[in-house]
C-alpha cells in the first residue's frame, strides 16, 4: 500500500532546501519535489515546527580523551565548530518559510530625484517584541506582541514619510529585538520575564515586521 514518506529530519531538511531554491513558492517547490502542493505544504509546516538537531549546526574538529592508569577511557571531549555556511543556509530557508504568507504592500513610486550625498538611517533600539505589560501594574502603558509590531510599522511609515529623498537608506537593529532569549522566557542571565503567548508566534511576527 502506497503513501507519503515518513517526515524524517532528512526529508524535512530537503523540503526546506527545495523551498529555498524556489524562492519560498510552495507550488513551484512542490512541482520540483514531485509531490502535490498539499503534501509539500504539510512537510513545510512540519519542518517549521521541528527544531534542527544541534549536530546539524556543528562540524566535528576532533576529540580529546582522558585515560586512567589501566588504559580505560574516563572522559572524552568532542571538539566542534559552527558550520557557518550550513547555519546561514538553514536560517535563509527558515526565513523564507516564515515570510511566505506575507502579502506584499502596494508598490511606492520611487522619487524622480534623490540626493546621493544623503543617507537615511532608521534606528531601532530595544524593540523587545514579545514583552507583555499591563498599565495598571507598571508605568508606560500596556503592550503585547500585536501592539509592539503595530507601533514599529507605524513608526517606520512615519519616519520614511518625513525623510528627504536620500540616495540610500539603512535599517539599524541596535539589539534586543525580542524580549526573551529562549523558550523558557528568560534573559541570558536567567531572569524570568513576562512574555506574550507562544514563542513561535512571537518569532514569526518578529520576522514579518
C-alpha positions, 0 to 999 in steps of 0.5 A: 500500500502506497503513501507519503514518506515518513517526515524524517529530519532528512526529508524535512531538511530537503523540503526546506532546501527545495523551498529555498531554491524556489524562492519560498513558492510552495507550488513551484517547490512542490512541482520540483519535489514531485509531490502535490502542493498539499503534501509539500505544504504539510512537510513545510509546516512540519519542518517549521515546527521541528527544531534542527538537531544541534549536530546539524549546526556543528562540524566535528574538529576532533576529540580529546580523551582522558585515560586512567592508569589501566588504559580505560577511557574516563572522559572524552571531549568532542571538539566542534565548530559552527558550520557557518555556511550550513547555519546561514543556509538553514536560517535563509530557508527558515526565513523564507518559510516564515515570510511566505504568507506575507502579502506584499504592500502596494508598490511606492513610486520611487522619487524622480530625484534623490540626493546621493550625498544623503543617507537615511538611517532608521534606528531601532533600539530595544524593540523587545517584541514579545514583552507583555505589560499591563498599565495598571501594574507598571508605568508606560502603558500596556503592550503585547506582541500585536501592539509592539509590531503595530507601533514599529510599522507605524513608526517606520511609515512615519519616519520614511514619510518625513525623510528627504529623498536620500540616495540610500537608506539603512535599517539599524537593529541596535539589539534586543529585538525580542524580549526573551532569549529562549523558550523558557522566557528568560534573559541570558542571565536567567531572569524570568520575564513576562512574555506574550503567548507562544514563542513561535508566534512571537518569532514569526511576527518578529520576522514579518515586521 
